[in-house]
């Protein structure tokens, strides 16, 4: 389960129109797109969990045989007490699909942090030893502030962190100052001051500056295109994908040595 610096993955959630609905029922089969994503130059996929957990066996078998790596299994499992079966099922799918990494979130309640960490530690024993463990530092969770995230990671063996450099929670420098080399993955969604999603090439100088800051801070990780221009009401899958390809192209250019 190897990965390389600068790899760029396509997040299957990017094309999922039901990502924010109440039932979160998948609206397309990932396997139909895998050859296209591979041909267009993505290094792997970050698989939204319902694209595996809520599909038929035939689709799951196609994902298992995919020539494009399942680089990250994007999970929303709970680390509250009582969610053991949910966590065990996620671990089963991660192992079956050969996912190189798993992305997870903690809950929002600071008083439950030790519960989250305890259950996380127990859960990781169900995963392959070489599976990367990626904690998303996300708004609305106990990991949304760099100081709190850094303190929690001290109790989480071999855990790595995901940041959102183009839509950051506070100054990016604070995240690298607190978490340093623990930051190994980045979710790509370009929004300035909470505005609508934009293509990276709307402001290439700004993107170049952020990537330069990341390199100088020691970042040598991977990227997932999480959301793209056009995301939201009335979105069209093909248009979203065209925007994602533009983002892929600009990132490739900027990441070249």
C-alpha positions as CSV (number, residue, x, y, z in Angstrom):
1,X,0.0,0.0,0.0
2,X,2.5,2.6,-1.2
3,X,1.9,6.2,-2.1
4,X,4.0,9.0,-3.5
5,X,4.5,12.7,-2.7
6,X,2.2,14.8,-4.8
7,X,-0.4,12.2,-5.8
8,X,-3.8,13.6,-6.7
9,X,-7.0,11.6,-6.2
10,X,-10.5,12.2,-7.4
11,X,-13.0,12.2,-4.5
12,X,-16.1,10.3,-5.6
13,X,-18.1,12.6,-3.4
14,X,-17.3,15.4,-5.9
15,X,-19.7,13.9,-8.4
16,X,-22.3,12.7,-5.9
17,X,-25.4,14.8,-6.0
18,X,-26.9,13.1,-2.9
19,X,-23.9,13.8,-0.7
20,X,-25.8,16.1,1.5
21,X,-29.3,14.6,1.3
22,X,-31.0,13.0,4.3
23,X,-30.6,9.4,3.1
24,X,-27.3,9.9,1.3
25,X,-28.2,7.2,-1.2
26,X,-25.6,6.9,-4.0
27,X,-26.7,8.3,-7.4
28,X,-24.1,6.8,-9.6
29,X,-21.8,3.7,-9.9
30,X,-18.2,4.6,-9.3
31,X,-17.0,1.6,-11.5
32,X,-18.6,3.2,-14.5
33,X,-16.1,6.1,-14.2
34,X,-12.9,4.3,-13.1
35,X,-11.5,3.8,-16.6
36,X,-12.1,7.5,-17.5
37,X,-10.5,8.8,-14.3
38,X,-7.5,6.6,-14.9
39,X,-7.2,7.7,-18.5
40,X,-7.5,11.4,-17.4
41,X,-4.5,11.1,-15.1
42,X,-5.8,10.7,-11.5
43,X,-3.5,8.7,-9.3
44,X,-6.4,7.1,-7.4
45,X,-9.7,7.7,-5.8
46,X,-11.0,8.8,-2.5
47,X,-14.1,6.6,-2.2
48,X,-17.1,8.1,-0.4
49,X,-18.1,5.3,2.0
50,X,-21.7,4.9,0.7
51,X,-20.4,4.2,-2.8
52,X,-19.2,0.9,-1.2
53,X,-21.4,0.4,1.8
54,X,-24.7,0.9,-0.2
55,X,-23.9,-0.8,-3.5
56,X,-24.7,-4.3,-4.8
57,X,-22.2,-7.1,-4.6
58,X,-21.4,-6.8,-8.3
59,X,-20.4,-3.2,-8.0
60,X,-18.3,-3.9,-4.9
61,X,-16.5,-6.7,-6.8
62,X,-15.7,-4.2,-9.6
63,X,-14.3,-1.7,-7.1
64,X,-12.2,-4.5,-5.5
65,X,-10.7,-5.3,-9.0
66,X,-10.1,-1.7,-9.9
67,X,-6.9,-0.9,-11.7
68,X,-7.1,2.6,-10.3
69,X,-6.2,2.4,-6.6
70,X,-8.7,3.0,-3.9
71,X,-6.3,5.4,-2.3
72,X,-8.5,6.6,0.5
73,X,-11.7,5.2,2.0
74,X,-13.7,8.2,3.0
75,X,-15.6,7.2,6.2
76,X,-18.1,8.9,8.4
77,X,-18.3,6.3,11.1
78,X,-19.1,7.3,14.6
79,X,-16.5,7.0,17.4
80,X,-19.2,7.2,20.1
81,X,-19.8,4.2,22.3
82,X,-22.3,1.8,20.8
83,X,-21.1,2.1,17.2
84,X,-18.9,-0.9,17.2
85,X,-20.8,-2.8,14.4
86,X,-20.6,0.3,12.2
87,X,-16.9,0.5,12.7
88,X,-16.3,-3.2,12.1
89,X,-18.2,-3.0,8.8
90,X,-16.1,-0.1,7.7
91,X,-12.9,-2.0,8.6
92,X,-14.2,-5.0,6.6
93,X,-14.7,-2.9,3.5
94,X,-11.3,-1.2,3.9
95,X,-9.6,-4.5,4.0
96,X,-11.6,-6.0,1.1
97,X,-11.0,-3.0,-1.2
98,X,-7.3,-2.8,-0.3
99,X,-7.7,0.9,0.6
100,X,-4.3,2.5,1.1
101,X,-5.7,4.9,3.7
102,X,-8.9,5.8,5.6
103,X,-10.2,9.2,6.3
104,X,-12.3,9.7,9.4
105,X,-13.8,12.4,11.5
106,X,-14.3,12.8,15.3
107,X,-17.6,14.2,16.7
108,X,-18.2,17.7,17.9
109,X,-18.3,17.2,21.7
110,X,-15.0,18.1,23.5
111,X,-16.2,16.2,26.6
112,X,-16.2,13.0,24.5
113,X,-12.7,13.4,23.2
114,X,-11.2,10.6,25.3
115,X,-14.1,8.3,24.2
116,X,-13.4,9.1,20.6
117,X,-9.7,8.4,21.0
118,X,-10.3,5.1,22.9
119,X,-12.7,3.8,20.4
120,X,-10.5,4.9,17.5
121,X,-7.5,3.1,19.0
122,X,-9.6,-0.1,19.3
123,X,-10.9,0.3,15.8
124,X,-7.4,0.7,14.2
125,X,-6.5,-2.8,15.4
126,X,-9.1,-4.1,12.8
127,X,-7.2,-2.4,9.9
128,X,-4.2,-3.4,7.9
129,X,-1.0,-2.4,9.6
130,X,0.1,-0.3,6.6
131,X,-3.2,1.5,6.1
132,X,-2.7,5.3,6.5
133,X,-4.9,6.8,9.2
134,X,-6.1,10.3,8.2
135,X,-8.0,12.5,10.6
136,X,-9.8,15.3,8.8
137,X,-9.5,18.6,10.7
138,X,-13.0,19.7,9.9
139,X,-15.4,22.5,11.1
140,X,-17.9,21.2,13.7
141,X,-15.5,18.6,15.1
142,X,-13.2,18.6,18.1
143,X,-10.3,18.8,15.6
144,X,-11.3,22.1,14.1
145,X,-8.6,24.1,16.0
146,X,-4.9,23.4,15.4
147,X,-4.0,23.4,19.1
148,X,-6.7,20.9,20.0
149,X,-5.9,18.7,17.0
150,X,-2.2,18.6,17.8
151,X,-2.9,17.7,21.5
152,X,-5.3,14.9,20.4
153,X,-2.8,13.4,17.9
154,X,-0.3,12.9,20.7
155,X,-2.6,10.1,22.0
156,X,-3.2,8.6,18.5
157,X,-0.4,6.4,17.3
158,X,0.7,6.9,13.7
159,X,-2.3,9.1,13.0
160,X,-1.9,11.7,10.2
161,X,-3.9,14.8,9.5
162,X,-5.9,16.3,6.6
163,X,-6.1,20.1,6.1
164,X,-8.1,22.3,3.7
165,X,-5.4,24.7,2.4
166,X,-7.6,26.5,-0.1
167,X,-10.5,26.9,2.3
168,X,-8.6,26.9,5.6
169,X,-9.8,27.1,9.2
170,X,-7.6,30.1,10.2
171,X,-4.1,30.8,9.0
172,X,-2.5,27.7,7.3
173,X,0.8,28.5,9.0
174,X,-0.8,27.8,12.4
175,X,-1.7,24.3,11.3
176,X,1.8,23.5,10.2
177,X,3.3,25.2,13.3
178,X,1.2,22.9,15.5
179,X,0.9,19.7,13.5
180,X,4.0,19.8,11.4
181,X,4.8,16.6,9.6
182,X,1.6,15.0,10.8
183,X,-0.1,16.9,7.9
184,X,0.2,14.4,5.0
185,X,-3.0,15.0,3.0
186,X,-5.0,17.9,1.7
187,X,-8.6,18.2,0.6
188,X,-9.0,20.6,-2.4
189,X,-12.0,22.9,-2.5
190,X,-11.4,26.5,-3.4
191,X,-13.6,29.0,-1.7
192,X,-12.7,32.5,-0.6
193,X,-14.4,33.8,2.5
194,X,-17.1,31.1,2.3
195,X,-18.1,32.0,-1.2
196,X,-19.2,29.6,-3.9
197,X,-16.8,26.9,-5.1
198,X,-14.4,28.2,-7.8
199,X,-11.8,26.7,-10.1
200,X,-8.2,26.9,-9.0
201,X,-7.3,28.7,-12.2
202,X,-9.5,31.6,-11.3
203,X,-6.6,32.8,-9.2
204,X,-3.4,30.8,-10.1
205,X,-1.1,33.2,-8.2
206,X,-3.0,32.6,-5.0
207,X,-2.9,28.8,-5.5
208,X,0.8,29.0,-6.2
209,X,1.4,31.0,-3.0
210,X,-0.5,28.5,-0.9
211,X,1.4,25.5,-2.4
212,X,4.7,27.4,-1.8
213,X,3.8,27.9,1.8
214,X,3.0,24.2,2.2
215,X,6.3,23.1,0.6
216,X,8.3,25.5,2.8
217,X,6.4,24.1,5.8
218,X,7.6,20.6,4.9
219,X,4.4,19.2,3.3
220,X,5.2,16.2,1.1
221,X,1.7,14.7,1.0
222,X,-1.1,13.9,-1.3
223,X,-4.3,15.7,-2.5
224,X,-7.9,14.8,-3.1
225,X,-10.2,16.9,-5.3
226,X,-13.1,17.1,-2.9
227,X,-15.4,19.7,-4.4
228,X,-15.2,21.8,-7.6
229,X,-16.8,24.8,-9.3
230,X,-20.5,24.1,-9.9
231,X,-21.1,22.2,-6.7
232,X,-24.6,22.9,-5.3
233,X,-28.2,23.4,-6.4
234,X,-28.7,22.4,-10.1
235,X,-25.2,20.9,-10.4
236,X,-24.4,18.8,-13.5
237,X,-22.1,15.9,-13.2
238,X,-20.2,16.4,-16.5
239,X,-19.7,20.1,-15.7
240,X,-18.4,19.2,-12.3
241,X,-16.0,16.8,-13.8
242,X,-14.7,19.3,-16.4
243,X,-14.0,21.7,-13.5
244,X,-12.2,18.9,-11.6
245,X,-10.0,18.3,-14.7
246,X,-9.1,22.0,-14.8
247,X,-8.1,21.8,-11.1
248,X,-6.1,18.6,-11.7
249,X,-4.3,20.3,-14.6
250,X,-3.4,23.4,-12.6
251,X,-2.2,21.4,-9.6
252,X,0.0,19.2,-11.8
253,X,1.6,22.3,-13.2
254,X,2.1,23.9,-9.8
255,X,3.5,20.7,-8.3
256,X,6.1,20.0,-11.0
257,X,9.6,20.3,-9.6
